[in-house]
Amino acid sequence: MVKETLGDEAIIVSTREEPSGWVRITAAVEQIAPPPEKHAGLPAEEPPRKPAAPAQADEEKLDPDEITERITDILLKHRVPGAISEKIISAAALDGSGDPRRALAKGLARTFHFAPPDENSRAPLILVGPPGAGKTLMTAKLAAQSVMEGRRPLVVTTDINRAGAIEQLSAFLNILDLPLNTAEDPQALQALLKHAAGQEVIIDTGGLNPFDPQEMKYLAKLLASGNLRAALVMPAGLDAEEAAEMALTFDILGVKHLIATRLDFARRLGGILSAAAKTGLALGTASHTPQVAHGTIALTPLKLAELLMPAPAAAPAAQKRKA
């Protein structure tokens, strides 16, 4: 019905069931301005050149309505659910800078919780999440970051059944001159943690199905092995509702942080925002490159706003027209 009404390019932004039994559907379609008309028989004229502006176009002061329109368009593009978008837009409207990216950052800061896992905490950090989220690579990145900062963390993996899992992480750690410790069950992990009291510990785990009660029961036992800081590793680009349901399952078990991965190639970040909004998980550390060294970024409100609303690429210099 949406495509018949608005066209094939239309997208559904949100759905809501009304008490009456009707379903309210909010949809939108991105409109692309048509190219300028050319007069038949006449060569296309070059647009008049303007003097270079001292500031970028994004730094131009915009009125509140224009800022709201830009932020709305961006959130639609990233498939952010309607209820979350409304909160961000309402909070962004309180910003008076005239800069849409800064206004968006203020809206994000008031809507989400930003706090990276405390690197100075003595509690071991355990990375959990669904299969293929990037936990092993993130473990290597965090270990590399610690080594570059002068620390030597104890790295442990419980992912001993997946083919090649131990070899993959060992290859990364060999470069850092760090050994890899394995724990085949919660009891073995508890014993390792007792011997590592006071030492920085990073724990990699196998991928778990958040909708399988038995696998979640196993994760609950792992998390009970000690006073652990648990972080959910979630790839960007997931469907918003699916990501939120996954995050809620891990949130129930006591996970406090959300580490976003694959920001380098995901084009829709609505899943990450939905997962964080539905659970209250803290955003802070993220991955934007497959490289291990310098492989993480601090996900602040402004950095997240820049990812959602990147600066436009500089236009190439106009080529001279041949006579």
C-alpha positions as CSV (number, residue, x, y, z in Angstrom):
1,M,0.0,0.0,0.0
2,V,2.9,2.4,0.8
3,K,4.6,1.7,-2.5
4,E,1.3,2.1,-4.4
5,T,0.7,5.4,-2.7
6,L,4.2,6.9,-2.6
7,G,6.2,4.9,-5.2
8,D,8.8,2.1,-5.2
9,E,11.4,4.3,-3.4
10,A,9.2,4.8,-0.3
11,I,10.4,3.4,3.0
12,I,8.4,2.6,6.2
13,V,9.7,4.6,9.1
14,S,7.6,3.2,11.9
15,T,4.4,1.2,12.6
16,R,2.2,1.4,15.6
17,E,-1.0,-0.5,16.5
18,E,-3.8,1.8,17.7
19,P,-6.2,0.8,20.5
20,S,-9.0,0.7,17.9
21,G,-7.2,-2.1,16.1
22,W,-6.0,0.0,13.2
23,V,-2.3,0.1,12.4
24,R,-0.7,3.5,11.9
25,I,2.1,3.5,9.3
26,T,4.6,6.4,8.9
27,A,6.3,6.3,5.6
28,A,8.6,8.7,3.7
29,V,10.2,9.0,0.3
30,E,13.4,10.9,-0.5
31,Q,12.8,13.4,-3.2
32,I,15.7,14.1,-5.6
33,A,15.7,17.5,-7.3
34,P,15.5,17.2,-11.2
35,P,18.5,18.4,-13.2
36,P,18.3,21.9,-14.6
37,E,16.7,22.2,-18.0
38,K,18.9,22.7,-21.0
39,H,17.7,24.9,-24.0
40,A,17.6,22.9,-27.2
41,G,20.4,23.9,-29.6
42,L,22.4,25.8,-27.1
43,P,25.5,24.6,-25.2
44,A,25.2,24.2,-21.5
45,E,26.6,27.2,-19.7
46,E,28.8,26.9,-16.7
47,P,27.3,28.3,-13.5
48,P,28.8,31.6,-12.4
49,R,31.7,31.0,-10.1
50,K,31.4,32.2,-6.5
51,P,34.4,33.3,-4.4
52,A,35.6,30.7,-2.1
53,A,33.8,30.9,1.3
54,P,36.0,31.1,4.4
55,A,34.0,28.3,6.1
56,Q,32.4,25.1,4.9
57,A,28.8,25.0,3.9
58,D,27.9,22.9,7.0
59,E,29.2,25.7,9.2
60,E,26.7,28.2,7.8
61,K,24.1,29.3,10.3
62,L,20.8,27.7,9.7
63,D,17.4,28.5,11.2
64,P,15.8,26.0,13.6
65,D,13.3,24.7,11.0
66,E,16.1,24.0,8.5
67,I,18.1,22.2,11.2
68,T,15.1,20.1,12.2
69,E,14.5,19.2,8.6
70,R,18.2,18.1,8.0
71,I,18.3,16.0,11.2
72,T,14.9,14.4,10.3
73,D,16.2,13.5,6.9
74,I,19.4,12.0,8.3
75,L,17.6,9.9,10.9
76,L,15.2,8.6,8.2
77,K,18.2,7.7,6.0
78,H,19.7,5.6,8.9
79,R,16.3,3.9,9.5
80,V,16.1,5.2,13.1
81,P,12.7,4.2,14.6
82,G,10.2,7.0,14.8
83,A,10.0,7.2,18.6
84,I,13.7,7.4,19.0
85,S,14.0,10.0,16.2
86,E,11.4,12.2,18.0
87,K,13.5,12.2,21.2
88,I,16.7,13.1,19.3
89,I,15.0,15.9,17.3
90,S,13.3,17.4,20.4
91,A,16.5,17.5,22.3
92,A,18.4,18.9,19.2
93,A,15.9,21.7,19.0
94,L,17.3,23.1,22.3
95,D,20.7,23.8,20.6
96,G,21.1,27.4,19.4
97,S,24.4,27.1,17.5
98,G,22.8,27.1,14.0
99,D,25.1,24.1,13.1
100,P,23.0,21.0,12.3
101,R,25.8,18.6,13.3
102,R,26.3,20.2,16.7
103,A,22.5,20.2,17.2
104,L,22.4,16.5,16.3
105,A,25.3,15.9,18.8
106,K,23.3,17.7,21.5
107,G,20.2,15.6,20.7
108,L,22.3,12.4,20.9
109,A,23.9,13.4,24.2
110,R,20.5,13.9,25.8
111,T,19.0,10.7,24.3
112,F,21.8,8.2,24.9
113,H,24.3,7.3,27.6
114,F,28.0,7.7,26.6
115,A,30.6,6.1,28.7
116,P,33.4,3.8,27.5
117,P,34.4,0.8,29.7
118,D,36.8,2.1,32.3
119,E,40.3,1.1,31.3
120,N,41.6,1.8,34.8
121,S,39.0,-0.5,36.4
122,R,40.5,-3.7,38.0
123,A,37.4,-5.7,37.0
124,P,38.0,-7.9,34.0
125,L,36.3,-6.9,30.7
126,I,34.3,-9.7,28.9
127,L,33.1,-9.3,25.4
128,V,29.9,-11.0,24.5
129,G,27.5,-11.0,21.5
130,P,26.0,-12.9,18.6
131,P,28.1,-14.9,16.1
132,G,30.1,-12.9,13.6
133,A,29.9,-9.6,15.6
134,G,33.7,-9.1,15.7
135,K,34.5,-10.1,19.3
136,T,37.8,-11.8,18.6
137,L,39.1,-8.9,16.5
138,M,37.9,-6.4,19.1
139,T,39.7,-8.4,21.8
140,A,42.9,-8.1,19.7
141,K,42.3,-4.3,19.2
142,L,41.8,-3.7,22.9
143,A,44.9,-5.8,23.8
144,A,47.0,-3.8,21.2
145,Q,45.7,-0.5,22.7
146,S,46.8,-1.6,26.2
147,V,50.2,-2.7,25.0
148,M,50.7,0.7,23.2
149,E,49.8,2.4,26.4
150,G,52.4,0.5,28.3
151,R,50.3,-2.2,29.9
152,R,50.4,-6.0,29.5
153,P,46.9,-7.4,29.8
154,L,46.0,-11.0,30.4
155,V,44.0,-12.2,27.4
156,V,41.6,-15.1,27.8
157,T,39.3,-16.9,25.3
158,T,36.4,-19.2,26.1
159,D,35.8,-19.7,22.3
160,I,37.6,-23.1,22.1
161,N,35.1,-25.0,19.9
162,R,34.9,-22.8,16.8
163,A,37.4,-23.9,14.1
164,G,40.4,-21.6,13.9
165,A,39.2,-19.3,16.8
166,I,42.2,-19.9,19.0
167,E,44.7,-19.7,16.1
168,Q,43.2,-16.4,14.9
169,L,43.5,-14.7,18.2
170,S,46.9,-16.3,18.9
171,A,48.2,-14.9,15.6
172,F,47.3,-11.4,16.7
173,L,48.7,-11.8,20.2
174,N,52.0,-13.2,19.0
175,I,52.7,-9.9,17.3
176,L,52.1,-8.2,20.7
177,D,54.2,-10.8,22.5
178,L,51.2,-11.8,24.7
179,P,50.2,-15.3,25.5
180,L,46.7,-16.6,25.0
181,N,44.9,-18.3,27.9
182,T,42.0,-20.6,27.4
183,A,39.0,-21.4,29.6
184,E,36.9,-24.3,28.5
185,D,34.0,-23.6,31.0
186,P,32.9,-21.1,33.7
187,Q,34.8,-23.0,36.4
188,A,38.1,-22.8,34.5
189,L,37.5,-19.1,33.9
190,Q,36.9,-18.5,37.6
191,A,40.2,-20.2,38.4
192,L,42.1,-18.1,35.9
193,L,40.5,-14.9,37.3
194,K,41.6,-15.8,40.8
195,H,45.2,-16.0,39.8
196,A,44.9,-12.7,37.8
197,A,43.6,-10.7,40.7
198,G,44.5,-7.0,40.2
199,Q,45.7,-7.5,36.6
200,E,44.0,-6.1,33.5
201,V,42.0,-8.9,31.9
202,I,40.3,-9.0,28.5
203,I,38.0,-12.0,27.8
204,D,36.9,-13.2,24.4
205,T,33.8,-15.4,24.2
206,G,32.2,-17.5,21.5
207,G,29.2,-16.2,19.6
208,L,25.9,-17.0,21.3
209,N,22.3,-17.0,20.0
210,P,20.5,-14.5,22.2
211,F,17.2,-16.2,21.5
212,D,18.4,-19.7,22.7
213,P,17.6,-20.1,26.4
214,Q,20.4,-22.7,26.9
215,E,23.1,-20.5,25.4
216,M,21.9,-17.6,27.5
217,K,22.0,-19.8,30.6
218,Y,25.6,-20.7,29.7
219,L,26.5,-17.0,29.3
220,A,24.9,-16.2,32.7
221,K,27.2,-18.8,34.3
222,L,30.2,-17.2,32.5
223,L,29.2,-13.7,33.8
224,A,28.9,-15.2,37.3
225,S,32.6,-16.3,37.2
226,G,33.8,-13.1,38.8
227,N,33.2,-9.3,39.1
228,L,33.2,-8.8,35.4
229,R,32.5,-5.7,33.2
230,A,30.4,-7.1,30.3
231,A,30.2,-5.3,26.9
232,L,27.9,-6.3,24.1
233,V,29.8,-6.3,20.7
234,M,27.3,-5.6,18.0
235,P,27.9,-4.9,14.3
236,A,26.4,-1.8,12.6
237,G,24.0,-2.3,9.8
238,L,21.5,-4.6,11.5
239,D,17.8,-4.1,11.3
240,A,16.7,-1.7,14.1
241,E,14.0,-4.0,15.7
242,E,16.2,-7.1,15.5
243,A,19.2,-5.3,17.0
244,A,17.0,-4.0,19.9
245,E,15.6,-7.4,20.7
246,M,19.2,-8.9,20.7
247,A,20.4,-6.1,23.0
248,L,17.5,-6.5,25.4
249,T,18.4,-10.2,25.9
250,F,22.0,-9.4,26.8
251,D,20.9,-6.4,28.9
252,I,18.8,-8.7,31.1
253,L,22.0,-10.6,32.0
254,G,23.8,-7.5,33.3
255,V,25.6,-6.2,30.2
256,K,26.4,-2.5,30.7
257,H,28.2,-1.3,27.5
258,L,27.7,-1.6,23.8
259,I,30.7,-1.7,21.5
260,A,29.7,-1.0,17.9
261,T,31.8,-2.6,15.1
262,R,32.0,-2.4,11.3
263,L,31.3,1.4,11.3
264,D,33.7,1.6,8.3
265,F,31.3,0.0,5.8
266,A,27.8,0.1,7.4
267,R,25.6,2.7,5.8
268,R,22.7,2.5,8.2
269,L,23.3,3.0,12.0
270,G,19.7,2.8,13.1
271,G,20.3,-0.7,14.6
272,I,23.0,0.6,16.9
273,L,20.9,3.5,18.0
274,S,17.9,1.4,18.5
275,A,19.8,-1.2,20.6
276,A,21.3,1.5,22.8
277,A,18.0,3.4,23.2
278,K,15.9,0.3,24.1
279,T,18.4,-0.9,26.8
280,G,20.3,2.1,28.1
281,L,23.6,0.4,27.3
282,A,26.4,2.9,27.3
283,L,28.1,3.8,24.0
284,G,31.8,4.6,24.2
285,T,34.1,2.3,22.3
286,A,33.7,1.5,18.6
287,S,35.5,0.0,15.7
288,H,35.9,1.7,12.3
289,T,38.7,-0.3,10.7
290,P,39.8,-3.9,10.3
291,Q,43.3,-2.9,11.4
292,V,44.3,-4.0,14.9
293,A,46.7,-1.1,15.7
294,H,44.7,2.1,16.4
295,G,41.6,0.1,15.6
296,T,39.2,1.7,18.0
297,I,37.6,5.1,18.4
298,A,36.0,6.9,21.3
299,L,32.3,7.2,20.3
300,T,31.4,10.6,21.8
301,P,28.1,12.4,20.9
302,L,29.9,14.6,18.4
303,K,31.8,11.7,16.8
304,L,28.5,9.8,16.4
305,A,26.9,12.9,14.9
306,E,29.8,13.1,12.4
307,L,29.2,9.4,11.5
308,L,25.5,10.0,11.0
309,M,25.9,13.3,9.2
310,P,29.4,13.3,7.5
311,A,30.8,16.5,6.1
312,P,30.2,16.8,2.3
313,A,33.2,16.0,0.1
314,A,35.0,19.0,-1.3
315,A,33.8,19.7,-4.8
316,P,36.5,19.2,-7.5
317,A,37.8,22.3,-9.3
318,A,35.8,23.2,-12.3
319,Q,37.5,22.1,-15.5
320,K,38.0,24.7,-18.2
321,R,35.7,24.4,-21.2
322,K,37.5,23.5,-24.4
323,A,37.0,26.1,-27.2
